[in-house]
Amino acid sequence: MRRLISTMAQKASPRRFAPLQHGIAAADQMSNLPKLKGIVFDVDGTLEPQNHMFSEMRSVLGIPKSVDILEHVYSLSPPSAQDEAMESIRAIERREMARQTPQPGLAELMAYLDRRGVPKAICTRNFDAPVNHLLTKFLPGSVFHPVITREFRPPKPDPAGILFIARSWGLVRSTAAAGPGPTDAPNGNPPAGEDAAEELGDASGLIMVGDSIDDMTAGRKAGAATVLLVNKVNEHLSEHAHTDMVITKLDELVHLLERGFAGRDIADS
């Protein structure tokens, strides 16, 4: 078995969660660790392997790889130019929707999380139709809530989507205690009203699983642990400071969660 080393070996504060496996030995060994509260998943390149769409999108828009696709679209003027550019992106996504295939290990991981009662959510920069198609076709009966798509702004790498998910699960922290920081409201602004100090999402008990720097950065900024699903294109992110753990197949995460997620560990594959 090949072993991929996490960069958390060089970090001062590795993220750890108690084992999900049943048994006294595991509970005694890591009983002082926090419990995992939920997992947030990216879609393109994570739940399904269609990350090749992005190069085609940039070609249609006439932008280089260094330019963020959504930032470019939102920067266009007048609004009709934004609409036209966004529709050109959706056309590519609709076409590829019919060719969707599940990422290896997808069904096994989700079945495991469902058995263990681990909440699942999605935070993607894609639009609703391809996401709903994927879930309906390959994961019927497996609940993901909430599902954050392109309509939510600001998008990843901003942490707002992940923090919104945390708040929807009742995971909050006091803004008075935490001080200024990222917000989880759909428009990036803190919730209004007298109770706003209690409404900021706390993602410290979550894991963000994705395949891009946007996923790793959003997770890190939100305060979540991060897991990179590595491939030949993104393997350089294995050594990125925002990556806590590296896996080569989704169901490898089952073993990591069973024994207790530890950011300093080496992920087997």
C-alpha positions as CSV (number, residue, x, y, z in Angstrom):
1,M,0.0,0.0,0.0
2,R,1.2,3.4,-0.9
3,R,1.4,6.0,1.9
4,L,0.8,9.7,1.5
5,I,2.2,11.9,4.2
6,S,0.1,14.8,5.5
7,T,1.7,18.2,5.9
8,M,0.1,18.4,9.3
9,A,3.4,16.9,10.6
10,Q,4.8,20.3,10.4
11,K,1.9,22.2,12.0
12,A,1.5,23.1,15.6
13,S,-2.2,22.4,16.0
14,P,-3.3,19.2,14.3
15,R,-7.0,18.6,14.1
16,R,-8.2,15.4,15.9
17,F,-11.6,13.7,16.4
18,A,-12.6,10.8,18.6
19,P,-13.0,7.4,16.8
20,L,-16.4,6.6,15.4
21,Q,-15.9,2.8,15.8
22,H,-17.7,1.1,18.7
23,G,-15.6,-0.5,21.4
24,I,-14.2,0.3,24.8
25,A,-10.6,0.2,23.7
26,A,-11.1,3.0,21.2
27,A,-13.2,5.1,23.6
28,D,-10.6,4.8,26.4
29,Q,-7.7,5.6,24.1
30,M,-9.1,8.8,22.7
31,S,-12.0,9.7,25.1
32,N,-10.7,13.2,25.6
33,L,-10.9,14.1,21.9
34,P,-13.9,16.1,20.5
35,K,-16.6,14.3,18.6
36,L,-16.9,14.8,14.9
37,K,-20.0,16.9,14.3
38,G,-20.4,16.5,10.5
39,I,-18.7,16.5,7.1
40,V,-19.0,19.0,4.2
41,F,-18.3,17.8,0.7
42,D,-17.4,19.5,-2.5
43,V,-19.0,18.0,-5.7
44,D,-17.0,18.4,-8.9
45,G,-13.8,16.4,-8.6
46,T,-14.9,15.1,-5.2
47,L,-18.2,13.3,-5.3
48,E,-17.8,12.8,-9.1
49,P,-14.6,13.1,-11.1
50,Q,-15.6,15.8,-13.6
51,N,-13.0,18.5,-12.9
52,H,-12.0,18.7,-16.5
53,M,-14.9,21.1,-17.1
54,F,-13.0,24.0,-15.7
55,S,-10.5,24.3,-18.5
56,E,-13.3,24.3,-21.0
57,M,-15.1,27.0,-19.1
58,R,-12.0,29.2,-19.1
59,S,-11.7,28.7,-22.8
60,V,-15.2,29.8,-23.4
61,L,-14.8,32.8,-21.2
62,G,-11.4,33.6,-22.7
63,I,-9.5,33.7,-19.3
64,P,-6.3,32.0,-18.2
65,K,-6.0,29.4,-15.4
66,S,-4.8,32.1,-13.0
67,V,-8.2,33.9,-13.1
68,D,-11.0,32.6,-10.9
69,I,-14.0,31.7,-13.1
70,L,-16.8,33.0,-10.9
71,E,-14.9,36.2,-9.9
72,H,-14.5,36.9,-13.6
73,V,-18.2,36.4,-14.3
74,Y,-19.2,38.6,-11.4
75,S,-16.9,41.3,-12.5
76,L,-18.4,41.7,-15.9
77,S,-20.5,44.7,-16.8
78,P,-23.3,45.3,-17.7
79,P,-25.4,42.6,-15.8
80,S,-26.4,41.1,-19.2
81,A,-22.8,40.2,-19.8
82,Q,-22.7,38.3,-16.5
83,D,-25.9,36.5,-17.4
84,E,-24.5,35.5,-20.8
85,A,-21.2,34.3,-19.3
86,M,-23.0,32.4,-16.6
87,E,-25.2,30.7,-19.1
88,S,-22.2,29.6,-21.1
89,I,-20.9,27.9,-18.0
90,R,-24.2,26.2,-17.2
91,A,-24.4,24.9,-20.8
92,I,-21.1,23.0,-20.2
93,E,-22.3,21.7,-16.8
94,R,-25.7,20.6,-18.3
95,R,-23.9,18.7,-21.0
96,E,-21.6,16.9,-18.6
97,M,-24.4,16.2,-16.2
98,A,-25.5,13.4,-18.5
99,R,-22.1,11.8,-18.3
100,Q,-21.7,11.9,-14.5
101,T,-20.1,8.9,-12.9
102,P,-19.6,8.3,-9.1
103,Q,-16.2,8.9,-7.6
104,P,-14.7,5.5,-6.5
105,G,-15.6,4.8,-2.9
106,L,-18.6,7.2,-2.9
107,A,-21.4,4.7,-2.1
108,E,-19.3,3.0,0.6
109,L,-18.3,6.2,2.4
110,M,-21.9,7.6,2.4
111,A,-23.4,4.3,3.6
112,Y,-20.9,4.3,6.4
113,L,-21.6,7.9,7.4
114,D,-25.4,7.1,7.3
115,R,-24.9,4.1,9.6
116,R,-22.9,6.2,12.1
117,G,-25.4,9.1,11.9
118,V,-22.8,11.6,10.8
119,P,-24.5,14.8,9.3
120,K,-23.5,15.5,5.7
121,A,-23.7,18.7,3.7
122,I,-22.5,20.0,0.3
123,C,-20.7,23.2,-0.5
124,T,-20.1,23.6,-4.2
125,R,-19.6,26.3,-6.8
126,N,-21.7,24.4,-9.3
127,F,-25.4,25.2,-9.8
128,D,-28.4,23.2,-8.5
129,A,-29.3,20.9,-11.5
130,P,-26.0,18.8,-11.7
131,V,-25.8,18.5,-7.9
132,N,-29.4,17.2,-7.7
133,H,-28.9,14.9,-10.6
134,L,-25.8,13.3,-8.9
135,L,-27.5,12.8,-5.6
136,T,-30.7,11.4,-7.1
137,K,-28.8,9.0,-9.5
138,F,-26.1,7.7,-7.3
139,L,-27.1,8.4,-3.6
140,P,-30.8,8.0,-3.4
141,G,-32.0,8.0,0.2
142,S,-28.7,9.5,1.5
143,V,-29.5,12.9,3.0
144,F,-27.3,16.0,2.5
145,H,-28.5,19.1,4.2
146,P,-28.0,21.9,3.6
147,V,-26.8,21.9,0.0
148,I,-24.9,25.1,-0.8
149,T,-24.6,25.8,-4.5
150,R,-23.6,28.7,-6.7
151,E,-26.5,30.9,-5.7
152,F,-24.9,31.3,-2.3
153,R,-22.4,34.1,-2.2
154,P,-19.6,34.6,-1.4
155,P,-18.4,31.3,-2.9
156,K,-15.4,29.2,-1.8
157,P,-12.6,30.0,-1.0
158,D,-14.6,32.2,1.3
159,P,-15.6,30.2,4.4
160,A,-19.1,31.7,4.5
161,G,-20.8,28.6,3.0
162,I,-19.2,26.2,5.5
163,L,-20.0,28.5,8.4
164,F,-23.6,28.7,7.2
165,I,-23.8,24.9,7.2
166,A,-22.4,24.8,10.8
167,R,-25.0,27.3,12.0
168,S,-27.8,25.4,10.3
169,W,-26.7,22.4,12.4
170,G,-26.9,24.4,15.6
171,L,-23.1,24.8,15.8
172,V,-22.5,28.4,16.9
173,R,-20.0,30.5,18.7
174,S,-20.2,33.9,20.3
175,T,-18.9,36.7,18.1
176,A,-18.2,38.7,21.3
177,A,-15.8,36.0,22.5
178,A,-14.4,35.3,19.0
179,G,-13.9,38.9,17.9
180,P,-14.0,39.9,14.2
181,G,-13.8,37.0,11.8
182,P,-15.5,35.3,8.7
183,T,-19.2,35.5,8.6
184,D,-21.7,32.8,7.4
185,A,-24.6,34.8,6.1
186,P,-25.4,34.2,2.4
187,N,-24.2,37.8,1.5
188,G,-21.1,37.6,3.7
189,N,-22.6,40.0,6.3
190,P,-23.2,39.0,10.0
191,P,-26.8,38.3,11.0
192,A,-28.8,41.3,12.1
193,G,-30.6,41.7,15.4
194,E,-29.9,41.6,19.1
195,D,-29.0,37.9,19.0
196,A,-26.4,38.3,16.2
197,A,-23.6,37.5,18.6
198,E,-24.9,34.0,19.0
199,E,-25.5,33.3,15.3
200,L,-22.0,32.8,13.9
201,G,-21.3,29.3,12.8
202,D,-18.7,27.2,14.5
203,A,-17.0,24.7,12.1
204,S,-14.4,23.5,14.5
205,G,-16.1,20.1,14.7
206,L,-16.4,19.6,11.0
207,I,-14.3,18.2,8.2
208,M,-14.3,19.7,4.7
209,V,-13.6,17.1,1.9
210,G,-12.6,18.4,-1.5
211,D,-10.1,18.4,-4.4
212,S,-9.1,22.0,-4.9
213,I,-7.3,24.8,-3.2
214,D,-10.7,26.6,-2.8
215,D,-11.9,23.7,-0.8
216,M,-8.9,23.5,1.4
217,T,-8.7,27.3,2.0
218,A,-12.4,27.6,2.7
219,G,-12.2,24.7,5.2
220,R,-9.1,26.2,6.9
221,K,-10.6,29.7,7.1
222,A,-13.8,28.3,8.6
223,G,-11.9,26.4,11.3
224,A,-12.7,23.0,10.0
225,A,-10.3,20.1,9.4
226,T,-9.5,19.5,5.7
227,V,-9.2,16.4,3.6
228,L,-7.8,16.5,0.1
229,L,-9.0,13.8,-2.4
230,V,-5.8,13.7,-4.4
231,N,-5.3,13.1,-8.1
232,K,-2.6,13.7,-10.7
233,V,-3.7,17.3,-11.3
234,N,-3.9,18.5,-7.6
235,E,-1.2,16.4,-6.0
236,H,0.9,19.5,-5.3
237,L,-1.8,20.5,-2.8
238,S,-0.8,17.5,-0.6
239,E,1.9,19.7,0.8
240,H,-0.1,22.8,1.1
241,A,-0.5,24.4,4.5
242,H,-4.3,24.3,4.3
243,T,-4.4,20.5,3.7
244,D,-4.7,18.4,6.9
245,M,-5.1,14.9,5.4
246,V,-4.7,13.3,2.0
247,I,-6.7,10.4,0.6
248,T,-6.7,8.7,-2.8
249,K,-10.3,7.2,-2.6
250,L,-13.3,8.5,-0.8
251,D,-13.8,5.3,1.2
252,E,-10.3,5.6,2.7
253,L,-11.9,8.2,5.0
254,V,-13.9,5.3,6.6
255,H,-10.7,3.9,8.2
256,L,-9.5,7.3,9.3
257,L,-12.8,8.1,11.0
258,E,-13.0,4.6,12.6
259,R,-9.7,4.8,14.3
260,G,-10.0,8.5,15.1
261,F,-9.2,11.3,12.7
262,A,-5.8,12.8,13.4
263,G,-4.3,15.4,11.2
264,R,-0.7,14.4,11.9
265,D,-1.3,10.8,10.8
266,I,-0.4,9.2,7.5
267,A,-3.3,8.2,5.3
268,D,-3.0,4.7,3.9
269,S,-4.1,4.1,0.3
